[in-house]
């Protein structure tokens, strides 16, 4: 099963312990990131590991981020809480924050469209 947005395709069978792969293009460079689904509670929680060769770092556990996306009800709205660990520098944290802000803005536009 896969989902596609912009130039990224995500491939996984969406079960805990299963691989997850992102394939696409970033600033003109093809990439294939990888990870593992760590926790999945449909409609509530998705947690996965993530490694990108574009980081220039070796593919070792200490270079894999853990991304956690939690959904919770807040009145008639849904609150999304997103965290990503292991940002080695302030610059890396700021870049990740900007990327996530772009993704969350696109998600908001998608779910609120008429």
Secondary structure by P-SEA (a helix, b strand, c coil): cccccccccccccccccbbbbbbcccccccbbbbbbbccccccccccbbbbbcccccccccccbbbbbbbbbbcccbbbbbbbbcccccaaaaaaaaaaaaaaaaaaaaaaacc
